[in-house]
Amino acid sequence: MSVTLKDFYADWCGPCKTQDPILEELAEDYPDVEFDKVDVDSEQDVANEYQVRSLPTLIVENDQGVVERFVGVTQRDDLETALGDAGA
C-alpha cells in the first residue's frame, strides 16, 4: 500500500519553517513514504481540492484516501502514529 504525506506550506509561513526539520527527519526514517511539499501560493488548485485553510496542514493518505489531517505544527510522534495507521 502506498502512503503519502502532503505538506501544505508557504514560504512566508513561520510555523511551516518550524515543521520542516521534523518532516526532513521523518523522510529519512520512512523511505517508503512519499513526502509531497505543496506550496499553496503556486498550487492553489491542490490546496482547494484538500480544503486547506490554515498552514501548515499535513495530510497522510494511502490508497484508500485520507487517513489523518493535522493543522498547525505537528510533533513527530503524532505523525509516526498516523503513518503507521496508514500502513507505512
N, CA, C and O of each residue as an XYZ file, in Angstrom:
352
protein
N       0.849     -1.177      0.000
C       0.000      0.000      0.000
C       0.892      1.237      0.000
O       1.834      1.329      0.787
N       0.596      2.171     -0.871
C       1.405      3.394     -0.903
C       0.866      4.411      0.101
O      -0.342      4.567      0.280
N       1.807      5.092      0.744
C       1.466      6.103      1.750
C       2.133      7.405      1.347
O       3.305      7.430      0.971
N       1.369      8.490      1.430
C       1.866      9.824      1.090
C       1.582     10.774      2.246
O       0.519     10.725      2.864
N       2.550     11.635      2.525
C       2.342     12.727      3.466
C       2.445     14.021      2.670
O       3.511     14.357      2.154
N       1.345     14.739      2.574
C       1.327     16.021      1.859
C       1.521     17.149      2.870
O       0.800     17.245      3.863
N       2.500     17.991      2.597
C       2.841     19.135      3.448
C       2.416     20.398      2.714
O       3.077     20.828      1.769
N       1.310     20.990      3.155
C       0.839     22.247      2.573
C       1.496     23.387      3.331
O       1.330     23.507      4.545
N       2.245     24.228      2.616
C       3.057     25.266      3.244
C       3.100     26.505      2.362
O       2.592     26.505      1.241
N       3.714     27.559      2.887
C       4.034     28.761      2.106
C       5.374     29.284      2.623
O       5.704     29.125      3.798
N       6.138     29.908      1.733
C       7.454     30.425      2.108
C       7.370     31.470      3.212
O       8.303     31.603      4.005
N       6.269     32.215      3.278
C       6.113     33.281      4.260
C       5.586     32.781      5.613
O       5.427     33.576      6.539
N       5.316     31.492      5.735
C       4.689     30.908      6.929
C       5.750     30.503      7.952
O       6.509     29.561      7.725
N       5.800     31.223      9.086
C       6.752     30.910     10.146
C       6.594     29.515     10.724
O       7.582     28.788     10.829
N       5.373     29.111     11.106
C       5.197     27.758     11.641
C       5.596     26.661     10.640
O       6.013     25.575     11.042
N       5.468     26.945      9.358
C       5.885     25.965      8.344
C       7.388     25.710      8.434
O       7.844     24.581      8.255
N       8.142     26.753      8.709
C       9.600     26.618      8.855
C       9.944     25.791     10.101
O      10.949     25.080     10.117
N       9.119     25.883     11.130
C       9.295     25.071     12.326
C       9.012     23.599     12.016
O       9.659     22.709     12.568
N       8.048     23.349     11.134
C       7.646     21.981     10.788
C       8.691     21.279      9.917
O       8.844     20.060     10.000
N       9.406     22.030      9.091
C      10.324     21.441      8.107
C      11.324     20.434      8.677
O      11.435     19.337      8.130
N      12.063     20.752      9.757
C      13.053     19.777     10.246
C      12.433     18.455     10.705
O      13.047     17.396     10.571
N      11.228     18.523     11.238
C      10.533     17.307     11.671
C      10.237     16.439     10.457
O      10.441     15.226     10.491
N       9.756     17.059      9.385
C       9.438     16.307      8.172
C      10.691     15.760      7.498
O      10.676     14.658      6.949
N      11.771     16.529      7.539
C      13.021     16.059      6.944
C      13.535     14.810      7.658
O      14.008     13.877      7.010
N      13.444     14.787      8.982
C      13.850     13.600      9.745
C      12.962     12.410      9.411
O      13.455     11.298      9.224
N      11.657     12.639      9.336
C      10.734     11.557      9.010
C      11.019     10.989      7.630
O      10.977      9.775      7.435
N      11.309     11.857      6.676
C      11.581     11.407      5.303
C      12.790     10.467      5.273
O      12.817      9.507      4.502
N      13.778     10.745      6.106
C      14.954      9.867      6.178
C      14.599      8.518      6.792
O      15.106      7.482      6.364
N      13.726      8.536      7.800
C      13.385      7.315      8.528
C      12.281      6.493      7.860
O      12.101      5.320      8.187
N      11.552      7.092      6.938
C      10.459      6.410      6.242
C      10.664      6.514      4.730
O       9.943      7.252      4.058
N      11.644      5.781      4.188
C      11.946      5.900      2.754
C      10.823      5.405      1.847
O      10.784      5.761      0.670
N       9.909      4.588      2.377
C       8.812      4.075      1.551
C       7.630      5.023      1.477
O       6.697      4.795      0.707
N       7.659      6.085      2.270
C       6.584      7.078      2.259
C       6.964      8.195      1.298
O       8.099      8.671      1.293
N       5.998      8.603      0.487
C       6.216      9.730     -0.423
C       5.877     11.023      0.321
O       4.776     11.179      0.849
N       6.826     11.931      0.353
C       6.627     13.228      1.001
C       6.453     14.279     -0.089
O       7.376     14.543     -0.859
N       5.265     14.876     -0.151
C       4.952     15.902     -1.155
C       4.844     17.253     -0.477
O       4.047     17.428      0.444
N       5.640     18.206     -0.928
C       5.515     19.583     -0.448
C       4.629     20.330     -1.448
O       4.899     20.335     -2.649
N       3.584     20.950     -0.942
C       2.636     21.672     -1.787
C       2.644     23.141     -1.368
O       2.151     23.496     -0.297
N       3.203     23.977     -2.216
C       3.236     25.425     -1.971
C       1.858     25.987     -2.308
O       1.466     26.013     -3.474
N       1.127     26.436     -1.296
C      -0.255     26.878     -1.515
C      -0.332     28.120     -2.393
O      -1.368     28.373     -3.007
N       0.737     28.895     -2.463
C       0.726     30.085     -3.315
C       0.798     29.724     -4.795
O       0.163     30.378     -5.622
N       1.560     28.697     -5.133
C       1.696     28.333     -6.545
C       0.799     27.165     -6.944
O       0.607     26.908     -8.132
N       0.249     26.457     -5.962
C      -0.616     25.305     -6.261
C      -1.950     25.437     -5.528
O      -2.355     24.553     -4.775
N      -2.618     26.561     -5.768
C      -3.881     26.842     -5.085
C      -4.962     25.821     -5.417
O      -5.827     25.541     -4.586
N      -4.920     25.264     -6.624
C      -5.934     24.281     -7.000
C      -5.839     23.028     -6.125
O      -6.860     22.470     -5.723
N      -4.624     22.590     -5.833
C      -4.441     21.416     -4.970
C      -4.874     21.750     -3.544
O      -5.549     20.950     -2.896
N      -4.489     22.927     -3.055
C      -4.893     23.352     -1.714
C      -6.415     23.424     -1.605
O      -6.981     23.030     -0.586
N      -7.069     23.916     -2.629
C      -8.534     23.978     -2.625
C      -9.149     22.588     -2.646
O     -10.143     22.332     -1.965
N      -8.558     21.689     -3.428
C      -9.061     20.313     -3.509
C      -9.054     19.654     -2.124
O      -9.971     18.905     -1.787
N      -8.024     19.933     -1.329
C      -7.902     19.353      0.009
C      -8.487     20.269      1.095
O      -8.365     19.980      2.285
N      -9.112     21.357      0.686
C      -9.766     22.301      1.593
C      -8.813     22.805      2.687
O      -9.156     22.832      3.869
N      -7.624     23.198      2.262
C      -6.627     23.726      3.187
C      -6.958     25.182      3.481
O      -7.059     26.000      2.567
N      -7.129     25.502      4.769
C      -7.484     26.854      5.187
C      -6.438     27.480      6.103
O      -6.401     28.701      6.254
N      -5.581     26.653      6.720
C      -4.548     27.135      7.637
C      -3.245     26.419      7.334
O      -3.233     25.323      6.774
N      -2.151     27.058      7.714
C      -0.829     26.488      7.461
C      -0.056     26.360      8.761
O      -0.240     27.164      9.674
N       0.801     25.362      8.852
C       0.896     24.248      7.915
C      -0.271     23.273      8.095
O      -0.826     23.137      9.185
N      -0.624     22.609      7.014
C      -1.569     21.497      7.059
C      -0.844     20.282      6.517
O      -0.232     20.338      5.450
N      -0.913     19.192      7.249
C      -0.296     17.936      6.842
C      -1.392     16.902      6.665
O      -2.252     16.742      7.531
N      -1.359     16.201      5.539
C      -2.361     15.184      5.256
C      -1.654     13.874      4.953
O      -0.809     13.799      4.060
N      -2.011     12.840      5.709
C      -1.489     11.496      5.480
C      -2.578     10.729      4.744
O      -3.725     10.673      5.188
N      -2.201     10.137      3.611
C      -3.177      9.362      2.853
C      -2.545      8.085      2.325
O      -1.328      7.985      2.167
N      -3.402      7.118      2.059
C      -2.955      5.878      1.434
C      -3.867      5.597      0.248
O      -4.612      6.474     -0.188
N      -3.810      4.387     -0.268
C      -4.589      4.036     -1.461
C      -6.091      4.182     -1.247
O      -6.846      4.314     -2.211
N      -6.525      4.160     -0.001
C      -7.952      4.245      0.295
C      -8.418      5.673      0.579
O      -9.615      5.905      0.749
N      -7.494      6.626      0.632
C      -7.873      8.016      0.860
C      -7.158      8.610      2.060
O      -6.144      8.089      2.525
N      -7.706      9.707      2.548
C      -7.096     10.440      3.658
C      -7.243      9.635      4.947
O      -8.337      9.195      5.301
N      -6.120      9.451      5.641
C      -6.103      8.715      6.902
C      -6.145      9.688      8.078
O      -6.852      9.463      9.061
N      -5.375     10.779      7.962
C      -5.308     11.748      9.059
C      -4.947     13.119      8.499
O      -4.256     13.239      7.487
N      -5.428     14.134      9.179
C      -5.186     15.535      8.794
C      -4.741     16.290     10.043
O      -5.363     16.189     11.100
N      -3.655     17.048      9.905
C      -3.128     17.841     11.013
C      -3.054     19.299     10.575
O      -2.640     19.600      9.456
N      -3.459     20.198     11.466
C      -3.370     21.632     11.192
C      -2.501     22.244     12.276
O      -2.734     22.036     13.466
N      -1.495     23.002     11.852
C      -0.545     23.576     12.789
C       0.684     22.690     12.899
O       0.727     21.596     12.336
N       1.671     23.169     13.621
C       2.899     22.400     13.790
C       2.567     21.106     14.522
O       1.942     21.118     15.583
N       2.996     19.991     13.938
C       2.660     18.667     14.459
C       3.939     17.942     14.865
O       4.925     17.941     14.128
N       3.911     17.336     16.026
C       5.089     16.646     16.547
C       5.308     15.304     15.846
O       4.379     14.694     15.315
N       6.541     14.880     15.864
C       6.955     13.653     15.190
C       6.140     12.440     15.644
O       5.717     11.640     14.810
N       5.917     12.295     16.943
C       5.191     11.129     17.459
C       3.807     11.006     16.832
O       3.382      9.911     16.463
N       3.110     12.125     16.714
C       1.768     12.114     16.128
C       1.823     11.712     14.657
O       0.966     10.969     14.178
N       2.828     12.204     13.948
C       2.966     11.862     12.532
C       3.337     10.390     12.357
O       2.838      9.728     11.446
N       4.207      9.878     13.224
C       4.577      8.460     13.140
C       3.365      7.567     13.380
O       3.204      6.552     12.702
N       2.520      7.927     14.326
C       1.303      7.163     14.581
C       0.410      7.150     13.340
O      -0.110      6.102     12.957
N       0.237      8.294     12.725
C      -0.609      8.386     11.521
C       0.000      7.586     10.373
O      -0.722      6.911      9.639
N       1.312      7.653     10.213
C       1.961      6.872      9.146
C       1.764      5.377      9.384
O       1.532      4.618      8.443
N       1.859      4.962     10.637
C       1.621      3.556     10.976
C       0.197      3.149     10.685
O      -0.046      2.066     10.152
N      -0.753      4.010     11.031
C      -2.170      3.735     10.749
C      -2.440      3.651      9.255
O      -3.337      2.931      8.817
N      -1.659      4.390      8.475
C      -1.841      4.422      7.023
C      -1.210      3.202      6.348
O      -1.488      2.914      5.184
N      -0.366      2.493      7.084
C       0.250      1.301      6.519
C       1.704      1.456      6.148
O       2.248      0.630      5.416
N       2.348      2.510      6.645
C       3.769      2.723      6.320
C       4.639      1.790      7.143
O       5.863      1.815      7.015
